[in-house]
């Protein structure tokens, strides 16, 4: 009995010590990650010999689109003759980014710095440039106060010690030649030693870990090596489960990642490196709205640029960076040091909270007269429009704990307007709250038509269809809807025009797919999007697996065009759908868009991870 008691006490001490140690590690990790979590915007730079001919970095020879010998001839075209690293850094800083990540070595194995590792191929030694192009950039980056991130490919498809050469060709099997594989481990780790000692990076951005296991990479050993130089080094998720944060690629997540630290790496067009014929650029407006989307989910945006082989940056990319800078400088409070926003049930749009939780930021993609926030147990103190001290926003807070913000005296930003809702104490957002419920007859008596229409759409989005059993017909003609002397005929006219979207339709999309209200037809094959006010650009729709048959304006008949970005042909992950609505076709109360699908709707709600293939 005595021995058992001693063992129990001893075990308790061990568990307690372990718990304290785990808590200390969590605190240390949170402190280490603080600058990263607050940064919100970083710039990715893919620069290498692939910019000489404007072809896919590394993958073009790996997939046998060009043979390795011809790919490597691009060394003779990489001049860096107009390279101005100070100009790069000024642009990055102007964009509002707080860090940059540059490709020190892609899968092709060509190092931007003068690597002394065994059998290394480098820009200073082997290219037309004949100079180290990494060192001056990192030097300028550090002088600017921006954090330094270095991309490093674990695979090296050009190196004789690496086992894989192309998709169809291997040099050897590791189990048959373990010494040769160990030589490769020594090679890549010696390069990391060089990068760590010469550049003191704040962040290491690994890529290509899918080709081998953690044990084969000797990932733990590599991490220990990096920590010798910088105990607070931040590692992305591509070192086989040894990373600090998740790195979804290209596809904007529908559901925010569970990891509190994550970063979306994202191209401006369809290419990472410079490709002269890829003109499929997102607009500056789309990029600002993407940043707002990522911030609202608590993540960072790592936006990519691809300089030309002479070191100049394409004009389209400069325009996007400068417009980002215009917006981030205007809305700093709503960009940096923010946390994930409020649930979709409470607010049908993008939002974030300040670290104190006393400010709620709303990101408005459209110019509109008002918006509503539901289930707020705390009355707000005031509202500001960031960047516009003259703007006046009136607040209504009712007994149902709904906040209505009136924007009729607001000058809207050309991309995203930010409203800051300020509270005296951190507000409580209720999970199980009752929305104000009114009958259709009561709503028809509301004098403000826009607010009446909003309430009809909001109820429908929540699967409370007010119109179906109240005399509505499927074509909006011969209505049997009850009228009173106070009935607002303008609202009734809107219902008649948009009957298709209201007749026997039901609950809309869950959180993450569309930053607004929606509904689905009875057969789930037509999606109705309720568009408020005047959008600043094409409306965006995420995570729809279906093919689209056509898109049109309800009650108007106009067919609309759409563009899909970031759809990778080898992946089942859907791209983001952008729908253009001509301003002259917008309904002054609320526009309804019908998206006709090829079959009942299928939603993509999986986690967006790293790309592991690029055929």
C-alpha positions in Angstrom: 0.0 0.0 0.0 2.8 2.4 1.0 4.7 1.5 -2.3 1.5 2.1 -4.3 1.1 5.5 -2.6 4.7 6.5 -3.3 4.3 5.4 -7.0 1.1 7.4 -7.3 2.7 10.6 -5.9 5.8 10.1 -8.1 3.6 9.6 -11.2 1.6 12.7 -10.2 4.8 14.8 -10.0 5.9 13.5 -13.4 2.5 14.3 -15.0 2.5 17.7 -13.3 6.0 18.5 -14.5 5.0 17.4 -18.0 1.9 19.6 -18.0 3.9 22.7 -16.8 6.5 22.0 -19.5 3.8 21.7 -22.2 2.3 25.0 -21.0 5.7 26.7 -21.1 6.2 25.4 -24.6 2.8 26.7 -25.7 3.6 30.1 -24.2 7.0 30.2 -25.9 5.4 29.1 -29.2 2.7 31.8 -29.0 5.4 34.4 -28.3 7.5 33.2 -31.2 4.5 33.3 -33.6 3.2 36.7 -32.5 4.8 38.7 -35.3 3.7 36.2 -37.9 0.1 36.1 -36.6 -0.1 39.9 -36.6 1.6 40.4 -40.0 -1.4 39.4 -42.2 0.3 40.1 -45.5 3.6 38.7 -46.9 5.0 38.8 -50.4 6.3 35.5 -52.1 9.0 35.9 -54.7 9.5 33.1 -57.3 12.7 34.1 -59.2 15.0 31.7 -61.0 16.2 30.7 -64.5 12.7 29.6 -65.5 12.0 33.3 -65.9 14.4 33.4 -68.9 12.1 31.4 -71.2 9.0 32.0 -69.1 8.2 28.4 -68.4 7.1 26.5 -65.3 9.6 26.4 -62.6 11.2 23.0 -62.3 8.0 21.1 -63.1 8.5 21.7 -66.9 11.4 19.3 -67.0 10.2 17.0 -64.3 7.0 16.4 -66.4 9.1 16.1 -69.6 7.6 19.1 -71.2 11.2 20.1 -71.9 14.2 18.0 -71.3 16.6 18.8 -68.5 19.4 19.8 -70.8 17.3 22.4 -72.6 15.8 23.6 -69.3 19.3 24.2 -67.9 20.3 26.3 -70.9 18.2 29.0 -69.3 21.2 29.7 -67.1 22.6 31.5 -70.1 19.6 33.8 -70.3 19.3 34.7 -66.6 21.1 38.1 -66.5 19.7 40.1 -63.5 21.0 43.1 -65.5 18.3 45.5 -64.3 17.9 44.0 -60.8 17.4 46.6 -58.1 16.8 44.8 -54.8 16.1 48.2 -53.0 13.3 48.8 -55.5 11.8 45.4 -54.8 11.9 46.0 -51.0 10.3 49.4 -51.4 7.5 48.0 -53.4 7.0 45.2 -50.9 6.9 47.6 -48.0 4.6 50.0 -49.8 2.1 47.1 -50.3 1.7 46.9 -46.6 3.4 43.5 -46.3 5.4 42.8 -43.1 7.5 40.0 -44.5 8.8 38.5 -47.7 9.7 34.9 -48.7 12.1 34.4 -51.7 12.9 31.1 -53.5 16.5 30.6 -52.6 16.4 27.2 -54.4 13.5 25.6 -56.2 13.2 21.9 -57.1 15.5 22.5 -60.1 18.4 22.8 -57.5 19.7 26.2 -58.7 20.8 28.4 -55.8 20.4 32.1 -55.9 23.4 32.5 -53.6 27.0 31.3 -53.9 26.5 27.9 -52.4 29.7 26.0 -51.5 27.8 22.7 -51.0 29.1 19.7 -52.9 28.1 19.7 -56.6 25.8 22.7 -56.1 24.6 24.7 -59.1 24.4 28.4 -58.4 23.5 31.7 -60.1 26.8 33.3 -59.2 28.9 30.4 -60.6 26.8 29.1 -63.5 24.5 31.8 -64.9 24.9 34.8 -67.2 24.4 37.0 -64.1 27.6 35.8 -62.5 26.6 37.4 -59.2 25.0 36.5 -55.9 21.4 37.9 -56.2 20.1 36.7 -52.8 22.5 38.6 -50.5 21.7 42.1 -51.6 17.9 41.4 -51.4 18.1 40.0 -47.9 20.4 43.0 -46.9 17.8 45.5 -48.1 15.0 43.5 -46.5 16.7 43.6 -43.1 17.4 47.4 -43.4 13.7 48.0 -44.1 12.6 46.3 -40.9 10.6 43.6 -42.8 11.0 40.0 -41.7 13.1 37.6 -43.8 11.6 34.4 -45.1 13.6 31.9 -47.2 11.9 29.3 -49.4 14.0 26.1 -49.7 13.1 23.1 -51.8 13.9 19.8 -50.1 14.0 17.9 -53.4 16.7 18.7 -55.9 15.9 17.1 -59.2 19.2 18.1 -60.7 21.5 16.8 -58.0 23.3 13.5 -58.6 22.8 12.5 -55.0 19.1 12.9 -55.1 17.1 9.7 -55.9 14.4 11.2 -58.1 15.2 12.9 -61.5 11.8 13.3 -63.3 8.3 11.9 -63.1 9.3 8.9 -65.1 13.0 8.5 -64.2 14.7 7.6 -60.9 18.4 7.6 -60.3 18.4 4.9 -57.6 16.5 3.3 -54.7 17.4 4.6 -51.3 17.3 1.1 -49.8 19.9 0.0 -52.3 22.2 3.0 -51.9 21.8 4.4 -48.4 25.2 6.0 -48.5 24.3 8.0 -51.6 21.1 9.2 -49.9 23.0 10.2 -46.8 25.3 12.2 -49.1 22.2 14.1 -50.3 21.1 14.7 -46.7 24.5 16.2 -45.9 24.3 18.3 -49.1 20.9 19.9 -48.4 21.6 20.4 -44.7 24.9 22.1 -45.6 22.9 24.5 -47.7 20.6 25.2 -44.8 23.7 25.8 -42.7 24.9 28.4 -45.3 21.5 30.1 -45.4 21.1 30.2 -41.7 24.6 31.5 -41.0 24.7 34.1 -43.8 21.2 35.4 -43.7 19.7 34.8 -40.2 16.2 34.2 -41.5 13.1 34.7 -39.4 11.2 32.0 -41.3 12.0 28.9 -43.4 9.5 28.0 -46.1 10.0 24.4 -47.1 8.5 22.7 -50.1 8.5 19.2 -51.7 8.4 17.2 -48.5 5.8 14.8 -50.1 8.5 12.9 -52.0 9.9 11.3 -48.8 9.0 10.4 -45.2 10.0 12.5 -42.3 12.6 9.8 -41.3 14.1 9.8 -44.8 14.4 13.6 -44.8 15.8 13.4 -41.3 13.4 16.3 -40.5 13.9 16.3 -36.8 17.7 16.6 -37.3 17.1 19.4 -39.8 14.9 21.3 -37.4 17.5 21.0 -34.6 20.1 22.3 -37.0 18.0 25.4 -37.8 17.3 26.1 -34.1 21.0 26.2 -33.3 21.1 29.4 -35.4 17.7 30.8 -34.4 15.8 29.1 -31.5 12.7 31.1 -32.6 12.9 30.1 -36.3 9.4 29.7 -37.8 8.8 26.8 -40.1 5.9 26.2 -42.4 4.0 22.9 -42.5 6.0 21.3 -45.3 8.7 19.7 -43.2 6.7 16.5 -42.6 4.8 17.5 -39.5 7.5 19.6 -38.0 6.1 23.0 -38.9 4.5 25.8 -37.0 1.7 26.9 -39.3 -0.5 25.5 -42.2 0.1 26.6 -45.8 -3.0 26.1 -48.0 -2.1 26.8 -51.6 -4.0 28.7 -54.3 -7.6 27.8 -53.1 -9.0 30.3 -50.6 -10.3 28.1 -47.8 -14.0 27.8 -47.4 -13.7 26.8 -43.8 -10.9 28.5 -41.7 -8.1 26.0 -40.8 -8.1 24.8 -37.2 -4.5 25.8 -36.7 -4.5 29.3 -35.2 -1.5 30.1 -37.5 -2.0 29.7 -41.3 -1.1 31.4 -44.5 -2.6 31.2 -48.0 0.1 31.3 -50.7 -1.5 32.7 -53.8 -0.6 33.8 -57.3 -1.7 37.0 -59.0 -2.3 35.2 -62.3 -2.0 31.4 -62.9 1.8 31.2 -62.5 4.3 31.4 -59.7 7.3 32.4 -61.8 7.3 35.0 -64.7 5.4 33.7 -67.7 5.0 36.4 -70.4 1.9 34.8 -72.0 0.0 34.4 -68.7 -2.2 37.4 -68.7 -4.9 35.9 -66.6 -4.4 38.3 -63.7 -6.9 38.9 -60.9 -7.8 42.5 -60.7 -6.4 44.7 -57.9 -10.0 44.7 -56.6 -10.1 40.9 -56.4 -6.7 40.8 -54.5 -7.8 43.3 -51.9 -11.0 41.4 -51.3 -9.0 38.2 -51.1 -6.9 39.7 -48.4 -10.0 40.8 -46.5 -11.4 37.3 -46.8 -8.2 35.7 -45.4 -8.0 38.2 -42.6 -11.6 37.5 -41.6 -10.6 33.8 -41.2 -7.6 34.7 -39.0 -4.9 33.9 -41.6 -2.2 35.6 -43.6 -2.0 36.1 -47.3 1.4 35.3 -49.0 0.9 37.0 -52.4 3.3 35.9 -55.1 5.3 38.0 -57.6 7.4 36.6 -60.5 10.2 39.0 -61.6 11.6 38.7 -65.1 15.1 37.3 -65.7 16.5 40.8 -65.9 15.2 41.6 -62.4 12.3 43.9 -63.3 8.8 43.3 -62.0 5.9 43.1 -64.5 3.7 46.2 -64.5 0.5 44.3 -63.7 2.2 43.0 -60.5 3.4 46.5 -59.5 -0.2 47.9 -60.0 -1.6 45.2 -57.7 1.1 45.9 -55.0 0.5 49.6 -55.1 -3.2 49.3 -54.8 -2.8 46.9 -51.9 -0.6 49.6 -50.3 -3.3 52.2 -50.8 -5.8 50.0 -49.0 -3.7 48.6 -46.2 -2.4 52.1 -45.3 -5.9 53.4 -45.1 -7.2 50.4 -43.0 -4.2 49.5 -40.8 -6.3 48.9 -37.7 -8.4 46.3 -39.6 -5.4 44.6 -41.1 -2.7 44.1 -38.6 -3.1 42.5 -35.1 -6.6 41.3 -35.8 -8.2 38.0 -35.1 -10.8 35.8 -36.7 -14.2 37.4 -37.2 -17.7 36.6 -35.8 -19.8 33.6 -36.9 -21.7 33.8 -40.2 -25.0 33.4 -38.2 -24.3 36.7 -36.6 -23.1 38.6 -39.6 -23.5 37.7 -43.3 -20.2 39.0 -44.4 -16.5 39.3 -43.7 -15.3 40.5 -40.3 -12.5 40.5 -37.8 -11.9 41.5 -34.2 -9.1 43.6 -32.7 -6.8 41.9 -30.2 -8.6 43.7 -27.4 -11.9 42.4 -28.8 -13.4 45.9 -28.3 -13.5 46.6 -32.1 -15.4 44.6 -34.7 -14.3 45.3 -38.2 -16.8 44.8 -41.1 -15.3 44.4 -44.6 -17.9 45.7 -47.1 -17.5 44.6 -50.7 -20.3 46.8 -51.8 -21.8 50.2 -51.4 -25.0 49.8 -49.5 -27.3 51.8 -47.2 -27.2 49.5 -44.1 -26.2 46.2 -42.7 -27.3 44.1 -39.7 -25.4 42.1 -37.0 -27.5 39.6 -35.1 -27.3 38.2 -31.6 -25.0 40.8 -30.0 -25.6 40.9 -26.3 -23.5 44.0 -25.9 -24.6 47.5 -27.1 -22.0 49.2 -29.3 -20.5 52.6 -28.3 -19.9 54.0 -31.7 -19.0 53.3 -35.4 -16.3 54.7 -37.6 -15.4 54.3 -41.3 -11.7 53.8 -41.4 -9.8 56.3 -43.5 -12.8 58.7 -43.6 -13.2 60.7 -40.3 -16.0 62.7 -41.9 -18.3 59.7 -42.4 -21.3 59.4 -40.2 -22.9 56.0 -39.4 -26.0 55.9 -37.3 -26.6 52.9 -35.0 -29.9 51.2 -34.0 -29.7 48.5 -31.3 -33.1 46.8 -30.6 -34.5 44.5 -28.0 -33.8 41.5 -30.1 -30.1 42.3 -29.8 -29.8 43.2 -33.4 -27.5 46.0 -34.5 -28.5 48.0 -37.6 -25.8 50.3 -39.1 -26.9 53.0 -41.5 -24.4 53.9 -44.2 -26.4 56.4 -46.2 -23.8 59.1 -45.4 -20.7 57.1 -46.2 -18.4 57.4 -49.2 -17.4 53.9 -50.1 -13.9 52.7 -51.0 -13.4 51.4 -54.5 -12.5 48.0 -53.2 -13.5 47.3 -49.6 -14.9 49.7 -47.1 -14.1 49.0 -43.4 -16.6 49.9 -40.7 -15.2 49.7 -37.1 -17.9 48.9 -34.5 -16.5 50.0 -31.2 -17.6 48.6 -27.8 -16.8 49.7 -24.3 -16.2 46.1 -23.3 -15.5 43.0 -25.4 -18.9 42.1 -26.9 -20.7 38.8 -26.5 -22.0 37.2 -29.7 -24.8 34.8 -28.9 -24.8 31.3 -30.5 -28.4 30.4 -29.9 -30.3 33.6 -30.5 -33.8 34.3 -31.7 -34.0 36.6 -34.7 -36.8 39.1 -34.9 -39.7 37.2 -36.4 -42.4 38.9 -38.4 -45.1 37.7 -40.7 -45.0 38.7 -44.4 -48.0 41.0 -43.8 -46.0 42.9 -41.1 -42.9 43.1 -43.3 -45.1 44.4 -46.2 -46.1 47.3 -43.9 -42.4 48.4 -43.4 -42.0 51.8 -45.1 -38.3 51.2 -46.0 -38.4 48.9 -48.9 -34.8 47.9 -48.8 -35.1 46.8 -45.1 -38.3 44.9 -45.8 -36.6 43.0 -48.7 -33.5 42.4 -46.5 -35.7 40.8 -43.8 -37.4 38.6 -46.4 -34.0 37.4 -47.8 -32.6 36.9 -44.3 -35.5 34.8 -43.1 -35.2 32.7 -46.3 -31.5 32.2 -45.9 -32.3 30.7 -42.4 -34.9 28.4 -43.9 -37.9 30.5 -42.9 -39.7 31.2 -46.2 -42.3 33.8 -45.5 -43.8 34.0 -49.0 -44.4 30.4 -50.2 -47.6 29.8 -48.2 -48.9 33.4 -48.3 -50.4 33.5 -51.8 -47.1 33.7 -53.8 -47.2 32.2 -57.3 -44.2 30.7 -59.1 -44.2 33.4 -61.8 -45.2 36.3 -59.6 -48.5 36.9 -61.4 -52.0 36.7 -59.9 -50.7 37.1 -56.4 -53.0 36.2 -53.5 -50.8 37.8 -50.9 -52.9 39.6 -48.2 -52.7 43.4 -48.5 -53.7 46.1 -45.9 -54.0 49.8 -46.3 -50.4 50.1 -45.0 -48.9 47.6 -47.5 -45.8 48.9 -49.2 -46.6 48.3 -52.9 -42.9 48.7 -53.8 -42.0 45.7 -51.6 -44.9 43.7 -53.1 -43.6 44.6 -56.6 -40.1 43.4 -55.7 -41.6 40.1 -54.5 -43.6 39.7 -57.7 -40.5 40.3 -59.8 -38.3 37.9 -57.8 -41.0 35.2 -57.2 -38.8 32.5 -58.8 -36.3 32.9 -56.0 -38.9 32.9 -53.3 -41.4 30.3 -54.4 -40.8 27.0 -52.5 -37.1 27.8 -52.0 -35.2 27.0 -48.8 -32.1 27.4 -46.7 -29.1 29.0 -48.3 -25.4 28.2 -48.3 -23.5 27.6 -45.0 -20.6 29.8 -43.9 -17.7 30.3 -46.2 -19.1 30.0 -49.7 -20.7 33.5 -50.3 -20.4 36.6 -48.1 -24.1 37.3 -48.1 -27.6 35.7 -48.1 -28.6 32.9 -50.4 -31.3 30.3 -51.0 -31.7 27.0 -52.9 -34.4 25.8 -55.2 -36.5 22.8 -54.1 -34.5 20.5 -56.3 -31.2 22.0 -55.0 -30.1 22.6 -58.6 -30.5 26.4 -58.7 -28.6 28.6 -56.2 -30.0 32.1 -55.6 -27.6 34.8 -54.4 -29.0 38.0 -52.8 -26.7 40.9 -53.8 -27.0 44.0 -51.7 -26.3 47.5 -53.0 -23.6 48.1 -55.6 -20.7 45.6 -55.6 -17.2 47.1 -56.1 -16.3 44.2 -58.4 -17.5 40.8 -59.5 -19.2 38.9 -56.8 -17.3 35.8 -55.6 -18.5 32.3 -54.9 -16.3 29.6 -53.4 -16.4 25.8 -52.9 -19.0 24.8 -55.6 -18.1 21.4 -57.0 -20.8 21.5 -59.7 -20.4 22.7 -63.3 -22.4 25.8 -64.0 -25.0 25.6 -66.8 -25.8 29.4 -66.9 -26.1 32.4 -64.6 -28.8 35.1 -65.0 -30.5 37.9 -63.2 -33.8 36.9 -61.6 -36.8 38.8 -62.9 -34.7 40.5 -65.5 -33.6 37.6 -67.8 -30.1 39.0 -68.5 -27.5 36.3 -68.9 -24.3 36.9 -67.0 -20.7 35.9 -67.7 -18.4 34.3 -65.0 -14.7 33.6 -64.7 -13.2 30.8 -62.6 -9.8 31.4 -61.1 -7.4 28.9 -59.4 -9.1 25.8 -60.8 -6.3 23.2 -61.1 -7.2 20.8 -63.8 -5.7 17.8 -62.0 -7.4 18.5 -58.7 -11.1 18.1 -57.7 -10.8 21.3 -55.7 -13.1 23.9 -57.2 -11.8 27.3 -58.2 -13.3 30.6 -57.1 -16.2 31.8 -59.3 -16.4 35.5 -60.1 -19.6 36.8 -61.5 -19.9 40.2 -63.3 -23.1 42.1 -62.8 -23.5 45.2 -65.0 -24.3 48.2 -62.7 -27.2 49.3 -64.9 -28.9 45.9 -64.3 -28.8 46.1 -60.5 -32.1 46.2 -58.6 -32.3 49.3 -56.4 -33.7 47.2 -53.5 -31.7 44.0 -53.8 -30.5 42.1 -56.9 -31.0 38.3 -57.1 -28.7 36.1 -59.2 -29.7 32.6 -60.2 -26.8 30.1 -60.7 -28.1 27.1 -62.6 -26.1 24.0 -61.8 -25.6 20.7 -63.8 -27.0 18.7 -60.9 -28.1 19.1 -57.2 -25.5 21.3 -55.5 -22.3 19.7 -54.1 -20.2 21.7 -51.7 -16.4 21.5 -51.1 -15.8 21.9 -47.4 -12.6 20.0 -47.0 -9.4 21.5 -45.7 -7.3 23.2 -48.4 -3.7 21.8 -48.1 -0.4 22.0 -49.9 -0.2 21.1 -53.6 1.5 17.7 -54.1 1.4 17.4 -57.8 1.8 19.7 -60.8 1.3 17.7 -64.0 
